Amino acid sequence: MMSNNNIFKTFILTILFFIISTYSHSNILDFSKDAKNISNYFSGSVAFNNFEYDVSKKYFDKFSKSEKENNKFSSTFIQSLINLQKYNEAYSFSKSLDKKGNASFENKLFLGLHEFKNKNYTLAKLHFSKIDSNIENSLIFEPLKISLINWSEILISNNIKDIDKIKSMPDSFGSFKAIQEVFAYCYFDNSDLDKKFSKIILDESGKFYRYNFFFANYLIKKDREEEARSIIDLTIDKYPRNLLINQLKENLNKDNFNKNQFSCNKPEHILAEIFYAFANALSVQKKYELSNLYINLSKFLNPNFLSYNALLAENLLMLKKYQESKKIFEDLFKIGSFYKWHASKEIALIIEELDSSEKSLKYLNRIYKDIDKNIFRTFDFANFLRGHDKFAESIKLYSDILSIIKNDNIMYPRILDRRGTAYERNGNWELAEKDLLLSLKTEPNQAYTLNYLAYTWIEQNKKTKEALSMLEKANNLKKNDGYITDSLGWAQYKLKNFNKAKFHLERAIQMMPDDPVVNDHFADCLWMIDKKIQARYYWEYVLTLEDTEDELKKKIQNKLLFGLEKI
């Protein structure tokens, strides 16, 4: 048996071998000069992978000059600098590498953006053209590279005819192409701009609703405030919870309204929005680290547009960088009440994660009391209370909203649904069932409402066949939802259709492998089709899961002792 010391040494050597072996011979770091380089590089890399960019920079700063010319290192280091918003250092570092022909993809990109921001468009184009798009996420970067070069060329010629460069972009670029075309018309203040903007904001798909803000902002800057307010009201009517447009309406009534937070007369602002579009797409794909890099590039190009911070904070929250996320959310307060409420909800979750539910509730309650009320903020707070087992309090708030809205309001079935679940959790099934049925009568295609009501009936051994029909409908509406799939399987189990049950429960397991209830259901089903060894395996597995509640643990322990027949 190896000693703990030897095991640790072997572990470290294995890690270092892996790090070194990942580079080609032509690109390998020369650690032979100074043993401290090994420690600094290793520590810096670990910190970077943990998204601790300040710590990463500290170690990388100690790296020897010769090693800093390594392509792998320079890529990682500049990402740390950009994410720390140390843009001057990023520029100096990238410029020094470029002179020696050792610039990485990120170095070339930032050099191009720096020159672009300083209106050196010819030089910007040169840097953008040098970028090798055959990199990780090339499918994302290829349209971005084309856009960067196109915009550089448009600004070099300063001729509206060069908008054709955008129009000739591949159709596969889709909405990204349409957005850039509108911004180009906006930059040249072309007479067709209103028509172009109207086309995208009236798009029924909803993929362009963010750009209603830019149209309204443009109209305000042109002293066409009445038209801007019309666009704002139209947007809010259709997308009542859109942060950007609601905050614009609030800020428009303030004397200190910043008209220059975005201007399509400033090409760097346009480019910032292009980077934001990519950052948002990357965030949706759960590539939060790369998304943050692109957001911080947006902030470099347009530091006045504080709303970029919202996505940055949300990404950091998903990466469990709670303190960093909390600080940025707190900075969002200065934008206005809509961002303040949005940020406060997220901060409450962070407080709960770092401290306690009690302090989280206390914090959001204080914010809610001080902020202007509307149905959406009341709805949010009621949901928060319901999620923290404050059912009576949440029911009162839901009822308050229902007393002032009409049944044709888009919120009506959703509020009934939430109040219904609160009633059920509070032990009043009669009122819960009434609310859930009325919610479905108002809006029949609510998959989660169908699931909640039907599953509850199944657990009560009531209306099983009706519940099965509802769950089949819910499953058709949400084919890849693990909870609904589990409910459908459990309904089949209750109807003793064990083979059908197994099919659905097995799918639910694949979608939610660590869910205690799903695994318990699957084990029960396996037992009933005489696969008792496998059933015991899944029950044992449930007992190891962190989220398994004590009540379920007791039930499973009895199943393991006596089987299902004696339970």
N, C-alpha and C positions, 0 to 999 in steps of 0.2 A: 504493500500500500504506500502511495506517495504521501509525503508530508504536505500540510496545508501550504507551506512556503513554496514547495516545488510545483504544486498544482497552480498556484497563483502565477509563478514565473512562466510556466507552460502556457497558461491562458494569455498572458500579455504577449509572449512571443508569437503565439498563434494569430492573435489579432494583428500584430505588426506585420507578420508575414502576409496576411490577407490584404492589408492596406497597400503594402508595397507591390504585391503581385497583381493588383488591379490596374496598374499602369503599364503601358508598353515600355520596352527598353529605351526607346527614344524619348520617352516622356517621364522617366522615373526620377524620383527625387533623390538627390545625392546626400544621403544622411551620413556618409563617412567623414565629412569635414568636422562635424560637431554633433556629439551624442545628444546634446540638448535639443537639436532640431527634431529628433524623434519624439521627445516628450511634448514639445511645443506644437508640432503638427498633429499628433494624436489628440492632445487636449483640445486644440482648436477645432479639429474635425468633429469630435464628440459634442462639443458645445454647439457647433453649427447644426448638427443633426438634431439637437435638442431645442433648436430655435433660440438659443441664448447668444444672440449676435454680438452683444457687448463683450461677453466672455470670450467668444470666438475671436473677435478682433484683438483682444488683449494678448492672446497667445500667438496669433498670426503676426502681430507687430514685432514679436521677438524673433521671427523667422529670418534666416540669413538672406542677404540681398540676392545671392545667386539662386536660391531656392524660390524666391518670389517671382522669378521669371517662368517657373513651371506653369504650364497651361492649366492643370487641374487646380493647383493652388490659387492662381489668379482668379479663376472662375468663382471659387468658393469665397475668397477674400472680398471681392468686389460686391458679391451678393450681401455679405455681412455689412459692408459700408453703406450700400443703398438702403437696406432694411433698417439701418440705424439713422438714415437720412443724413449721412455725412457725405454730401454730394461733392463738396470741394475736394476732399480726400480721394473720393472715387474718381474724379476727373484727373487729378495729378497722377495717381497710380496708373490709370489706364493710358494716359498720355506717355508716360515713361516706358511702358511696355510696348506701345505702338511704335515708338521710335526704333525699338530693337526688333520689331517684327514678331513679338511674342504675345500679342493681345489675344485674349480668349473671346468667345462669342459675346459674353456680357460686357467685356471691355469695349469692343467695337460698337455694340449697341449704345452704351452710355456715351461714348465719344460723339456718336452721331446725334444723339438727343441733346447733348450739351451745345453742339454747334447749331443745331436747329433752333434751340431756345434763344440763342444769341444771333439769330437771323443769318447765319453763315450757311446758307442752304446748299451751295455747291460742295462745300466741305462735308456737310452732313450727308449728302447723297453718296459721296465717296466712301465714307465709313459704313453706311448702310449696305452699299454694294459689296463690300468686303466680307460681310457676314455670311458664314456658311450655314445655310438653312438645313443641312443634313445633320440635325441634332435631335436630342430627345424632345418630344412634343413638336416635331417638324410640321405635323398636320395643322397645328395651331399657328406656328410661327410663319409658315410660308405666306398666308394672306397678310400677316402683319408686315413682313419684309416688303412685299409688293406695295402695300399702302404707304410705308415710310418713303420708299423711292418715288412713288407717284407724287406724294405731297411735296417732296423736295423739288421735283421737276416742275410742278405747278407753280411753286413759289419762285423758282429761278426765272421762269418766263413771265410770271405774273399776268398770265393771259387766260381769260375765262374759257377759251377754246380747249385748253388743256384739261378741262373737266372730262373730256373724252377718255383720258387715261383711266379715270375711275369707272366710267361707263363700260369700258372694254374689259374690266376685271371679270374673271370667270363667273358664270351664273351660280356656280356652287357656293360662292361667297354669300349669296342670299341677302339677308337683311343687313349684314355688315356692309355690303356694297351700297345699298339704298341709303343708309345713314350717312355714309361719307359723301355721297352725291349731294344730299341736302346741305351738309356742312359746307361743301364747296360753293354752292349757290349762295349760301349765307355769307361766306367770306367775301365774295365778289358783290354782295348786295344786289343780286340779279333780280329783275322784275318777276321772274318765274318762281321766286322763292316761296311765296305764299301758297301757290299751287302745289309745290313739291312737299312742303311741310303738311299741308292739309291732307295730302294723299297718304302719308304714313301715319298721321295721328288718327285718321278715320279707319285705319286697318282694323278689321274685326278680330284678328287673331290675338290682339293684345300685346304683341311682342315689341311694339314701338311706343308704348304709353309713357316711358321715361322721357321721350323726346318732346312730349307736350311741354315739359318744363323749358326746354331750350327755345321752342317757338315763342312761348309766352315771354321768356326773358329777352329774346330778340325784339319783340314788339314793345316791351317796356323801354328798352334802350333807344328805340326809335320814337319815343313819346306817343305811342299808340296804346295807351294804358287801358282804354275801354275795351279794345279788341283783346288785349292780353287777359283781362279779367273774364271775358267771355270764354276764352280757351281754358282758363283755370277752372271756372265753374263747370264747364262741360266735362273736363277730366275728372274732377272730384265727384260729379254725379255718377260717372261710370266706374271710377276707381277710388272709392271714398277713403281708402286707407293709404294711398300713395304719399310717402313722406315728403318727397321733393316738392310736389305741387301744392300740398297743404301748407308746408312751411313757407313756400313762396307767397301764398295768399296772405298768411299771417304777417310776414316780413314786409310785404308791399305797403302795409298800413303803418309802418314805422318810419320815423324821420331818418333813421340811420341805415336805411335799406342799402345794401351793397349791390349796386347794379353791375359791378365789375367782377363778381365771383366767377362768371363765365362770359366770355365774349367770342363769338365766331369771327370777329375781326382780328383775333389773336390766334395765329396758326398753332402755337404751342398749346393753347387751350383745347383746340380740336384734337390734336394728337393725344393730349391727356385723356380725353373722353374715349378715344380709340383704345388706349391701353386699359382703361377701366372696363370696356366691353369685354376684352380678353380676360382680364382679372376675374370678372364676374363669371364668365364661362368656365374658367379653371376652378373656381370655387364650387360651382355646381357639380363639377367632376370630382370634387373632394381633393383637389391638388392645391391645398391651402398654402403651402410654402411658395410655390411658383406664383400663385395668385397674389400673395403679399408683395413679392418682388415687383410685379406689374402695377400694383396699387401705389407703391412707393415711387415708381417712375411717374405715375400720374401726378402725384403730389409734387414731384420735382418740377414738372412742366406747368402745373397750376396749383400753387400752394394756397390760393384763396378759396378754392372750392372744398370747403370743410366736410361736405357730405361724403367724400371719398373715405373718410375715417370710419364710417358705419360698416362698410364691408371689411375693412382692415380689422376692426374690433371683433367682428363676428368670426372671421377666420382664426384669430388668435384664441377666441373662446373655444372653437372646435379643436384647436391644438392643445387645449387645456393650459394655455398661458394666461391664467386667470388675472393676475395682478396687472400685467401689461394690457390685457383687454379692458379691465376695469378703468384704468387710467384714461384710455382713449374714449370709452363711453362717457366718462365724466367731462371730457373736453367737448363732446357733442352738445352738452347743455347750452353752450353759448350760441348755437344756431337758432334756437327757439323752442317753444313748448312742445311741438310735435316730435322733434328729435329728443327732447328731454324725457318725454314719456317713453319713447322707444328705448332709449338708453337705460332708463330706470328699471324697466322690466328685466333687461339683461343683467344689470348690476345686482338686482335682487337674487337672480339665479346664482351669480358668482358668490355673493355673500353666503348663500345657503351651502354652496360647495365648499367654501373656505371656513365657514363658521357654523351657523345653525339655521334651521328653519324659522325659529323664533325671531332671530335678528333680521332675517330676510323679510318676514311678514311685517315686522315693525317698520323697516325701512320703506317698503312699498306703500304701506298704509299712510305714512307721513307724506310721501310724494303725492299720493292720490288726493289727500285732503287739501293740499296746497295748490294743486293744478286745476285749471279750468276743466269742468266736466263736460263730456259728451257721451253719446251712447257707446262709442267704440272704446273709450277709456274705461267706462263703467263695465263694459263687457269683458275687457281684458282683466280688470281687477277681480271681477266675479270669478273668472276662470282660474285666476291665481289662488283665490280663497278656496275654491272647490278642489284644486289640486293639492291643497294643504289641509284637507279634511275639515274645512270650515264650511260645512254644507248649509247650515241655517243662514249664515251671513251671505253666502253666495246666492241662495234662493231669493233672498230679499232684493238683492241688486238685479238679478234677472227679472224679477217681477216688476221692479221699478221701470226697467226698460220697456217691457211688454205693455205697460200701462200708457206709454206715450207714443208708441209706434203703431202703424197700421199692419194688418196681416199680409199686405202685398209688399211690405218692406223686405229687401233681400236678407236682412238679419233675422226676420221673424222665425223661420223654421230652425235656424241655428241656435237661437236663444231658447226655444222650446226644448230642443235636444239637450242642451247643457243643463237646463233646469230639471229636465226629466231624469238625467243621470244623477244629479245632486239629490233629488227626491229619493231615488232608489238607494243611494249610498246612505241616506239619512233614515232609511227604514220605512219610507212611505211609498209602497209599491203602487197603490191605487192611483195616486197623483202622478207618479212617474210614468206609468203605462199610459195614462191619459195624455200627458205632454208628448210622449214619444210617438203615439199614434197620430196626434194632431200635427206634429212636425212632418211625419211622412205623408199625411194627407195633403199638406201644403206643398211639399217637395218630395215626391215619391222615390227619387233616385239618389237618396243619401245613403251611400254604401255603409258608412259606419253607424248610422242610426239603425238601419236594417239589421246590422250585425249585433248591436247592443241589445235591441229589443228581442230578437230571435234567440240569441244565446241565453238571455235571462229566462225566457220561456222554457228553453231546453233544460236549464238547471233546475227549474221548478217542476219539470215533467208536465208542462202544460202546452197545448197547441203545438205539439211536436211536428206534425206534418206541415202546418202553416209556417212554422219557424224554418223548416227545411226549404220550403219554397222561397222564403225571403232570403235565406242564406245563399241559395243558388243564384238569385238575382244579384246579391251583393258581390258574390264571387265573379260574376260576369262583368260587373262594373269595375272591380279591382282584382284582376286575375293574379297579381303577384303580391298580394298582401297576406303576410303570414298569419295574422290574427283571424282574418276572415276565413282563410283556408282551414285553420284549426277549428273554428266554429262549425264549418260545414262538415268536417270529419267527425266532430263530436256529435252533431245531430244524427249523422248516419249510424254512429255507435249506439246512440240512445234508441234508435229504431231497429237495432240489432242487425243492421246491414254491415257486418264487420269487415268484409273484404273491401267494400266501397269506402268505409271509414279509414281503413289502413292506407288506401291510395292517397286520400287527402291529407291525413295526418303525417304520412311520410313526406309529402311535399312541404307541409308546414315545418317539419323538423329541418329540412334542407334550407328553408328560408330563415328559421329562427333556432339554430342549433343549441343555443344557451338559454332558452326560455324554459323555466321550470314546469309551467302548466302544460305547455305543448308536449314536452317529454313525458310527463305523467299521463296525459291522454293517450299518447302513442303506446306507452307501456301497458296501459289497461287494455287497449285494443289487441296488442300482441298476446296478452294473456288469454283473451277470449278466443283467439284462433289457435290456441294450444302451442304458442311459441313462448313458453314460460321462462326458459333460460334467458332469452333476449329481453323479455319483459323485466326480469329482475335486474338485468344489466342497466336498463334505462332508469328504473327506480333508484338504484344505487347511485347512478350518475346525478339525478336530481338532488340527492342529499349533499353532493359536493359543490353544487352551484351556489354562488354568493347571494343571489337574489331569491333563493327559496325561503318562503315564509315559514314560521314555526308551525303553524297549523297544518300546512301541507306536509312538512317533515313528519309530524306525528301520524298523519294518514298513511304516508308511504312506509313508515316503520311497521305499521300494522299490516300493510299489504305484504311486506317482505316476510313477516312472521306467519301470517295465516292465509295469504293469497286473497283473491277477490271474492271467492265464494262465501267466506265467513265474515266479510266486512259489511 
